[in-house]
Amino acid sequence: MLRSTHKAIGERITAELGLSEENARIFIEGSTGPDSHADFPHAVRKERKILAKLDEARTLFLLNDEYSYGEVANALHYIRDKWTRTREGERENAVEMNDQEFMRSVELLDLPEEAKKTYLGVAKSLLEVKNSGIESFFDHSWGIWHRDYASCVYVFADVAEMMLPTLQPDASVRGNSEKLEEYLRSEAFKRATQEGFSASLITNFLYPKLVGYPAAMYCLASLSPPAGFRGGVVDLEIAYRLSLEIARYTLLPSQQFKHQDAWTERAEREKEKPKLAFVLPEYHVLIPKPADEVRRDRLLIFDAEERRFLGEWPDVAEALRVSGHHSDNWRMLLSGLVELLKEKQSWA
């Protein structure tokens, strides 16, 4: 998106939200700020940066820190670039459709069925948030969870790979597959990881990663155009409307939310420390059911899911080897963790 368009949208959002002169200045400057960050391209691979900045913006807002306005504006810059990879229709009056014109423009898009379905879903969600509030878009009892038991194992393998230099400081062992395998079969590896691995599996499988408003904000910020397709002026309209609603609920005073949680309350936020950027699409999924209900269901199947994972492990191990998506060390660490699970099962 052109710098001038970012600025024009930033100005319109500040007017819509009724920001003070000083906060509006910070927001507008933040709307163009990433163009000076030298982290191009902005349209791709910025998901975690967007989420981290929204988290930081909300934390700063609850601390009455004016730089919350700049942080959220930075995040929205990346979101708009994600939605407007072409400059078609980039003019200031492109964000002046009323709701009916907006929906009609989406319905008239000449796109394949699945791509058009994505656009329609995004448009309906944005109108719902605008006209009925974020609670109509996302039930406050819903949460974002690990997809399955396997994803809980995989994420601990990620952590173990990151911590490997601490677990095994000897670089000659880490760099030699035979020596590393020997270490992963050792009592030293077992003592260093078993307790944390077990606790991680329980926490990640039985408790949501995010719930309530943090989960809603994650879902809103994650709305994306269909890969390989563009909607011209519709993209620009979505970029504006999405920016407006994310800004609104990041900068909304706590008392104006219908529910209270770690997004609205400073004390709850400090206690739970929700991290939007720690939600990974390959491991996590929204489950549109009350979190307490999901937890009860998962508690009943925890042991069975562990047995199922171990039963499927030979096929999974081969698929991971062929995929090439992970390092050799990661796959070896994962195998070491699976051996810990097998040993645990043998005791049962």
C-alpha positions as CSV (number, residue, x, y, z in Angstrom):
1,M,0.0,0.0,0.0
2,L,1.2,3.5,-0.8
3,R,2.5,5.6,2.1
4,S,-0.1,8.3,1.3
5,T,-2.9,5.7,1.6
6,H,-1.7,4.4,4.9
7,K,-1.7,8.0,6.2
8,A,-5.2,8.7,4.8
9,I,-6.6,5.6,6.4
10,G,-4.8,6.4,9.7
11,E,-6.4,9.9,9.7
12,R,-9.8,8.5,9.1
13,I,-9.5,5.9,11.9
14,T,-8.4,8.6,14.4
15,A,-11.5,10.6,13.4
16,E,-13.8,7.6,13.7
17,L,-12.4,6.8,17.2
18,G,-12.4,10.4,18.3
19,L,-8.8,10.3,19.5
20,S,-7.2,13.3,21.1
21,E,-4.9,15.5,19.0
22,E,-1.8,14.0,20.6
23,N,-2.9,10.4,20.4
24,A,-4.1,11.0,16.8
25,R,-0.6,12.3,15.9
26,I,1.1,9.3,17.4
27,F,-1.4,6.9,15.6
28,I,-1.0,8.6,12.2
29,E,2.8,8.5,12.5
30,G,2.6,4.9,13.5
31,S,0.5,4.2,10.4
32,T,3.5,4.9,8.2
33,G,6.2,3.9,10.6
34,P,7.0,0.4,9.3
35,D,8.0,1.9,5.9
36,S,11.1,3.1,7.8
37,H,11.8,-0.2,9.5
38,A,13.6,-1.9,6.6
39,D,11.7,-5.2,7.1
40,F,10.2,-5.5,3.6
41,P,8.2,-7.1,2.2
42,H,5.3,-6.2,4.6
43,A,2.6,-8.2,2.8
44,V,4.0,-11.6,3.8
45,R,5.4,-13.4,6.9
46,K,4.5,-10.6,9.3
47,E,1.8,-12.5,11.3
48,R,3.8,-12.9,14.5
49,K,5.0,-9.3,14.3
50,I,1.4,-8.1,13.9
51,L,0.2,-10.2,16.9
52,A,3.1,-9.2,19.1
53,K,2.5,-5.5,18.4
54,L,-1.2,-5.8,19.2
55,D,-0.3,-7.5,22.5
56,E,2.1,-4.8,23.3
57,A,-0.3,-2.1,22.3
58,R,-3.0,-3.4,24.7
59,T,-0.5,-3.8,27.5
60,L,0.6,-0.2,27.0
61,F,-3.0,1.0,26.8
62,L,-3.9,-0.5,30.1
63,L,-0.8,1.3,31.6
64,N,-2.1,4.6,30.1
65,D,1.0,4.8,27.9
66,E,0.4,7.0,24.8
67,Y,2.7,4.8,22.7
68,S,0.0,2.2,22.6
69,Y,-1.4,4.2,19.7
70,G,1.8,3.9,17.7
71,E,2.1,0.2,18.4
72,V,-1.4,-0.7,17.2
73,A,-0.9,1.6,14.2
74,N,2.3,-0.2,13.3
75,A,0.4,-3.6,13.4
76,L,-2.4,-2.3,11.2
77,H,0.2,-1.1,8.6
78,Y,1.3,-4.7,8.1
79,I,-2.3,-5.9,8.0
80,R,-3.2,-3.4,5.3
81,D,-0.2,-4.4,3.2
82,K,-1.3,-8.0,3.5
83,W,-4.7,-7.2,2.1
84,T,-3.5,-4.7,-0.7
85,R,-0.6,-6.3,-2.5
86,T,-1.6,-4.4,-5.7
87,R,-2.2,-0.6,-6.0
88,E,-5.5,-0.9,-7.8
89,G,-8.0,1.5,-6.5
90,E,-5.6,3.2,-4.1
91,R,-7.2,6.6,-3.7
92,E,-8.6,8.2,-0.6
93,N,-12.2,7.9,-1.6
94,A,-11.8,4.2,-2.0
95,V,-12.8,3.7,1.7
96,E,-16.1,5.5,1.5
97,M,-18.5,2.6,0.7
98,N,-21.5,2.2,3.0
99,D,-22.3,-1.2,4.3
100,Q,-24.7,-2.1,1.4
101,E,-22.2,-1.0,-1.3
102,F,-19.4,-2.9,0.5
103,M,-21.4,-6.2,0.6
104,R,-22.6,-5.7,-3.0
105,S,-19.0,-5.1,-4.2
106,V,-18.0,-8.4,-2.6
107,E,-20.9,-10.3,-4.1
108,L,-19.9,-9.0,-7.5
109,L,-16.3,-10.2,-7.3
110,D,-15.5,-12.4,-10.3
111,L,-13.5,-15.1,-8.5
112,P,-13.6,-18.9,-8.1
113,E,-16.1,-20.2,-5.7
114,E,-13.7,-20.9,-2.8
115,A,-12.0,-17.5,-3.1
116,K,-15.3,-15.7,-3.2
117,K,-16.5,-17.7,-0.2
118,T,-13.5,-16.4,1.8
119,Y,-14.2,-12.8,0.8
120,L,-17.9,-13.1,1.8
121,G,-17.0,-14.7,5.1
122,V,-14.6,-11.8,5.9
123,A,-17.0,-9.2,4.8
124,K,-19.9,-10.6,6.9
125,S,-17.6,-10.9,9.9
126,L,-16.5,-7.2,9.6
127,L,-20.1,-6.1,9.3
128,E,-21.1,-8.2,12.3
129,V,-18.3,-6.7,14.4
130,K,-19.1,-3.1,13.3
131,N,-22.9,-3.4,13.8
132,S,-23.3,-5.7,16.8
133,G,-19.9,-5.7,18.5
134,I,-17.0,-8.2,18.8
135,E,-19.1,-10.5,21.0
136,S,-21.4,-11.3,18.0
137,F,-18.4,-12.3,16.0
138,F,-16.8,-14.4,18.7
139,D,-18.4,-16.1,21.7
140,H,-16.5,-15.1,24.8
141,S,-16.5,-18.7,26.1
142,W,-14.6,-20.0,23.0
143,G,-10.9,-20.7,23.0
144,I,-7.9,-21.5,20.8
145,W,-6.5,-24.9,21.6
146,H,-3.8,-27.3,20.5
147,R,-5.1,-29.2,17.5
148,D,-4.5,-32.6,19.0
149,Y,-2.2,-34.6,21.2
150,A,0.5,-34.8,18.5
151,S,0.8,-31.0,18.3
152,C,1.4,-30.9,22.0
153,V,4.4,-33.3,21.5
154,Y,5.7,-31.4,18.5
155,V,5.7,-28.0,20.3
156,F,7.8,-29.5,23.1
157,A,10.2,-30.8,20.5
158,D,10.4,-27.2,19.2
159,V,11.3,-26.0,22.7
160,A,13.8,-28.8,23.3
161,E,15.5,-28.0,20.0
162,M,15.8,-24.4,21.0
163,M,17.1,-25.4,24.4
164,L,19.5,-28.1,23.1
165,P,22.7,-26.0,23.7
166,T,21.6,-25.7,27.4
167,L,20.6,-29.4,27.7
168,Q,23.8,-30.6,26.0
169,P,26.5,-27.9,26.1
170,D,29.0,-30.0,24.3
171,A,28.9,-28.9,20.6
172,S,30.8,-32.1,19.5
173,V,27.8,-34.1,20.8
174,R,25.2,-31.9,19.2
175,G,27.0,-31.9,15.9
176,N,27.3,-35.7,15.7
177,S,24.2,-37.7,15.1
178,E,25.4,-40.9,16.7
179,K,26.6,-39.1,19.8
180,L,23.4,-37.1,20.0
181,E,21.3,-40.2,19.7
182,E,23.2,-41.7,22.6
183,Y,22.6,-38.6,24.7
184,L,18.9,-38.7,23.9
185,R,18.8,-42.3,25.3
186,S,20.6,-41.3,28.4
187,E,19.4,-40.8,31.9
188,A,20.7,-37.3,31.7
189,F,18.3,-36.4,28.9
190,K,15.4,-38.1,30.8
191,R,16.1,-36.2,34.0
192,A,16.4,-32.9,32.2
193,T,13.2,-33.2,30.2
194,Q,10.7,-35.7,31.6
195,E,9.0,-33.6,34.2
196,G,8.7,-30.6,32.0
197,F,7.5,-32.7,29.1
198,S,4.8,-34.3,31.1
199,A,3.6,-30.9,32.5
200,S,3.7,-29.4,29.0
201,L,1.5,-32.2,27.6
202,I,-1.1,-31.8,30.3
203,T,-1.2,-28.0,30.1
204,N,-1.3,-27.8,26.3
205,F,-3.8,-30.5,25.8
206,L,-6.2,-29.7,28.6
207,Y,-6.1,-25.9,28.7
208,P,-6.7,-23.3,25.9
209,K,-3.9,-21.3,24.6
210,L,-6.2,-18.2,24.4
211,V,-9.7,-17.7,25.5
212,G,-12.2,-14.8,25.4
213,Y,-11.2,-11.5,24.0
214,P,-7.5,-12.4,23.4
215,A,-8.7,-15.3,21.2
216,A,-11.2,-13.0,19.5
217,M,-8.5,-10.5,18.7
218,Y,-6.2,-13.2,17.4
219,C,-9.0,-14.4,15.0
220,L,-9.8,-10.9,13.9
221,A,-6.1,-10.1,13.2
222,S,-5.6,-13.4,11.4
223,L,-8.3,-12.7,8.7
224,S,-6.4,-13.0,5.4
225,P,-7.2,-12.8,1.7
226,P,-7.4,-16.1,-0.3
227,A,-3.9,-17.1,-1.6
228,G,-3.4,-16.1,-5.2
229,F,-6.5,-13.9,-5.6
230,R,-7.2,-10.2,-5.2
231,G,-10.3,-8.1,-5.0
232,G,-9.2,-4.7,-6.1
233,V,-11.0,-1.9,-4.3
234,V,-12.7,-4.5,-2.1
235,D,-9.3,-5.3,-0.7
236,L,-8.8,-1.7,0.2
237,E,-12.2,-1.4,1.8
238,I,-11.5,-4.6,3.9
239,A,-8.1,-3.2,4.9
240,Y,-9.7,-0.1,6.2
241,R,-12.6,-1.8,8.0
242,L,-10.4,-4.4,9.5
243,S,-7.9,-1.8,10.7
244,L,-10.7,0.2,12.3
245,E,-12.2,-2.7,14.3
246,I,-8.9,-3.9,15.5
247,A,-7.9,-0.4,16.6
248,R,-11.3,0.0,18.3
249,Y,-11.0,-3.1,20.4
250,T,-7.3,-2.6,21.2
251,L,-7.9,0.9,22.4
252,L,-11.3,0.4,24.1
253,P,-11.5,1.2,27.8
254,S,-12.0,-1.8,30.0
255,Q,-15.5,-0.7,31.2
256,Q,-16.9,-0.7,27.7
257,F,-16.4,-4.4,27.2
258,K,-19.2,-6.8,28.1
259,H,-16.9,-9.3,29.8
260,Q,-13.8,-9.0,31.8
261,D,-10.7,-11.1,31.1
262,A,-6.9,-10.8,30.4
263,W,-7.6,-8.4,27.5
264,T,-9.6,-6.0,29.5
265,E,-8.0,-6.1,33.0
266,R,-4.5,-5.1,33.8
267,A,-4.3,-7.5,36.8
268,E,-5.6,-10.5,34.8
269,R,-3.2,-9.6,32.0
270,E,-0.2,-9.6,34.3
271,K,-1.3,-13.0,35.8
272,E,-2.2,-14.9,32.7
273,K,0.2,-13.1,30.3
274,P,-1.7,-14.1,27.1
275,K,0.7,-14.0,24.1
276,L,-1.1,-13.8,20.7
277,A,2.2,-14.3,18.8
278,F,2.7,-17.7,20.5
279,V,-0.3,-19.1,18.7
280,L,0.9,-21.0,15.7
281,P,-1.5,-22.1,13.0
282,E,0.3,-25.4,12.4
283,Y,-0.4,-26.3,16.1
284,H,-3.5,-24.4,17.2
285,V,-7.1,-24.2,16.1
286,L,-10.2,-22.4,17.2
287,I,-12.8,-24.7,18.8
288,P,-16.2,-22.9,18.8
289,K,-17.4,-24.5,22.0
290,P,-17.3,-23.3,25.6
291,A,-13.8,-23.8,26.9
292,D,-15.0,-25.6,30.1
293,E,-16.8,-28.1,27.9
294,V,-13.8,-28.7,25.7
295,R,-11.6,-29.2,28.7
296,R,-14.0,-31.8,30.2
297,D,-14.0,-33.7,27.0
298,R,-10.3,-33.7,26.6
299,L,-9.7,-34.8,30.2
300,L,-11.7,-37.9,29.4
301,I,-9.7,-38.8,26.4
302,F,-6.2,-37.7,27.5
303,D,-4.8,-41.2,28.1
304,A,-6.5,-42.7,25.0
305,E,-5.0,-39.9,22.8
306,E,-1.6,-40.7,24.1
307,R,-2.0,-44.4,23.3
308,R,-3.3,-43.5,19.8
309,F,-0.4,-41.2,19.2
310,L,2.1,-44.0,20.1
311,G,0.2,-46.5,17.9
312,E,0.4,-44.1,14.9
313,W,4.0,-43.1,15.6
314,P,5.8,-45.4,13.1
315,D,3.8,-44.0,10.2
316,V,4.1,-40.4,11.6
317,A,7.9,-40.8,11.9
318,E,8.2,-41.9,8.3
319,A,6.0,-39.0,7.1
320,L,8.1,-36.5,9.0
321,R,11.3,-37.9,7.6
322,V,10.0,-37.6,4.0
323,S,8.5,-34.2,4.5
324,G,11.8,-32.5,5.2
325,H,10.0,-29.7,7.1
326,H,12.1,-30.2,10.2
327,S,15.8,-30.4,11.0
328,D,17.5,-33.8,11.7
329,N,18.1,-32.7,15.3
330,W,14.4,-31.9,15.8
331,R,13.4,-35.4,14.5
332,M,15.9,-37.0,16.8
333,L,14.6,-35.0,19.8
334,L,11.1,-36.0,18.9
335,S,12.1,-39.6,18.8
336,G,13.7,-39.2,22.2
337,L,10.5,-37.7,23.6
338,V,8.4,-40.6,22.1
339,E,10.7,-43.0,23.9
340,L,9.9,-41.3,27.2
341,L,6.2,-41.7,26.4
342,K,6.6,-45.4,25.6
343,E,8.4,-45.9,28.9
344,K,5.6,-44.1,30.7
345,Q,3.0,-46.4,29.0
346,S,5.0,-49.5,30.0
347,W,4.5,-48.5,33.6
348,A,0.7,-48.0,33.2
